[in-house]
Amino acid sequence: MKKVERINVIMRYINNRAQFTISEIMREFNISRSTAIRDIREIEAMGMPLVAEVGRDGGYFVMHNSVLPEVRFTDNEVKALFIAFMATRNQQLPYLKSRQSLAEKLLGLISENQQETLVFLNQILLFEGTNPNNPDLLELSDIPHPMVEKLFQNLLMDSYLWVTIKEENVMKTYPIYLVHLYREKSVWLIEGFDLDEEQRRIIPVDNLTDVKPYPTKKRVSRKKILEKLSKQEEVANLVVELGPKAIAQYKKYHPIKVSLSYTNPYQTTAILKTFIAINNEEELTEMTNWVLFLGGDIKVREVPEEVLGVLQERLSIYWPPKE
């Protein structure tokens, strides 16, 4: 760990404790006594109000009601923060309504030379969804779906939720345990365990109309929920071997629930196993199109007849039979 990084971490460590000793710092950060003392003195010089207690059990504590120093960033850390910040545009992520004020605060923490570097980066870097002729013109609103932030606020307190969704102009309420909240193809989705039906349920956040905490008296433990979900995992009905070109396509885009198992140490061949819900027309079409997207560098080992039928139909459009 570099010195600047170590000192920042020590500052957070100190700030979270009522009292600490040099020996504790030595053990926690695996440094010598002399290094620990030098770091503490440097932290004091930066303005952290430390008070030393003399005696056998003496140590240090942070003086109450005092202003703590600002965290320092290296040049590379500033660039990393700024680039990550730019890359989140067009993602409709929660908590980014104050993007302008956050950017202003970041610029206020750094030197003029660092500010000029960030302005230059802003001019030359383009990310998906930005207009090359006007990088400040975004394809999507930077404000997420209003239910996303409400969902996050509830999640930070509890994963057991009442969710109300609109299905075919009818309001339905489900008690769920939220397993994952993920974003796929610009859409936020909830993967949850329906506590009434005791089965996995995928809910588009766009369909949500309300989210509330679930009563504590009727809860099933997280352990039991995960056990039931593991028993409900579908047996793979699509098995495909991928060559290097197909793996490259896979890396460009793949559904979240689909993962690869590499079959050689060079990661040039792999096997893909997944389940396709053949009764779900939307999923059937989507997965069939995705298999075509992988290209010709694949060997299909197992595939549902329904998928095979759609594949043949798609291919006949591009290469109709010769008369």
QUIRAKA-V823906 format. One record per backbone hydrogen bond with DSSP energy under -1.0 kcal/mol. NH is the residue of the N-H (numbers start at 0). CO is the residue of the C=O. E is the energy in kcal/mol with one decimal. If there is no record, write none. Layout:
# QUIRAKA-V823906
{{NH:CO:E} {NH:CO:E}}
This chain:
# QUIRAKA-V823906
{{5:1:-2.9} {6:2:-2.7} {7:3:-1.9} {8:4:-2.2} {9:5:-2.7} {10:6:-2.4} {11:7:-1.7} {12:8:-2.4} {13:9:-3.0} {14:10:-2.4} {15:11:-1.2} {16:13:-1.8} {19:59:-2.3} {24:20:-1.7} {25:21:-2.4} {26:22:-2.4} {27:23:-2.8} {28:24:-2.1} {30:25:-1.3} {35:31:-2.4} {36:32:-2.4} {37:33:-2.3} {38:34:-2.6} {39:35:-2.3} {40:36:-2.3} {41:37:-2.3} {42:38:-2.3} {43:39:-2.2} {44:40:-2.3} {45:41:-1.4} {46:43:-1.4} {47:42:-1.7} {49:47:-1.8} {50:60:-2.7} {52:58:-3.1} {57:54:-1.5} {59:19:-3.1} {60:50:-1.6} {62:48:-3.4} {77:73:-2.2} {78:74:-2.1} {79:75:-2.5} {80:76:-2.4} {81:77:-2.4} {82:78:-2.9} {83:79:-2.3} {84:80:-2.1} {85:81:-2.4} {86:82:-2.4} {88:85:-1.7} {90:87:-1.6} {98:95:-1.2} {101:97:-2.4} {102:98:-2.4} {103:99:-2.2} {104:100:-2.1} {105:101:-2.3} {106:102:-2.4} {107:103:-1.8} {114:110:-2.1} {115:111:-2.3} {116:112:-1.7} {117:113:-2.0} {118:114:-2.2} {119:115:-2.1} {120:116:-2.4} {121:117:-2.3} {122:118:-1.2} {123:119:-1.5} {124:120:-2.3} {129:126:-1.8} {130:136:-1.1} {136:133:-2.7} {138:128:-1.8} {147:144:-2.1} {149:145:-1.0} {150:146:-2.5} {151:147:-2.4} {152:148:-2.6} {153:149:-1.9} {154:150:-2.6} {155:151:-2.3} {156:153:-1.0} {157:153:-2.5} {160:175:-3.0} {161:211:-3.5} {162:173:-2.8} {163:209:-2.6} {164:171:-3.0} {165:206:-2.2} {166:169:-3.2} {169:166:-1.4} {171:164:-2.8} {173:162:-2.8} {175:160:-3.0} {176:192:-1.9} {177:158:-2.7} {178:190:-2.4} {179:190:-2.0} {181:188:-2.4} {183:186:-2.7} {186:183:-1.3} {188:181:-3.5} {189:202:-2.8} {190:179:-3.0} {191:200:-2.9} {192:176:-2.4} {193:198:-3.1} {194:174:-2.8} {197:193:-2.0} {200:191:-3.2} {202:189:-2.5} {204:187:-2.6} {206:203:-1.6} {207:204:-1.7} {208:163:-3.4} {209:163:-1.3} {211:161:-2.5} {213:159:-1.8} {218:215:-1.1} {224:220:-2.1} {225:221:-2.5} {226:222:-1.9} {227:223:-2.3} {228:224:-2.3} {229:225:-2.2} {230:226:-1.5} {236:273:-1.5} {237:273:-2.1} {238:301:-2.5} {239:271:-2.6} {240:298:-3.0} {241:269:-3.2} {242:296:-2.6} {246:242:-2.4} {247:243:-1.9} {248:244:-1.8} {249:245:-2.6} {250:246:-2.2} {251:247:-1.1} {252:248:-1.6} {257:254:-1.8} {260:270:-1.9} {262:268:-2.4} {266:263:-1.9} {269:241:-2.0} {270:260:-2.5} {271:239:-3.2} {273:237:-2.0} {277:275:-1.3} {279:276:-1.7} {283:279:-2.8} {284:280:-2.4} {285:281:-2.4} {286:282:-2.9} {287:283:-1.9} {288:284:-2.4} {289:285:-1.8} {290:286:-2.2} {291:287:-1.9} {292:288:-1.8} {293:289:-1.3} {294:291:-1.3} {297:295:-1.3} {298:240:-2.2} {300:238:-2.6} {301:238:-1.8} {307:303:-2.2} {308:304:-2.4} {309:305:-1.9} {310:306:-2.7} {311:307:-2.5} {312:308:-2.0} {313:309:-2.6} {314:310:-2.8} {315:311:-2.1} {317:313:-1.1} {318:314:-3.0}}
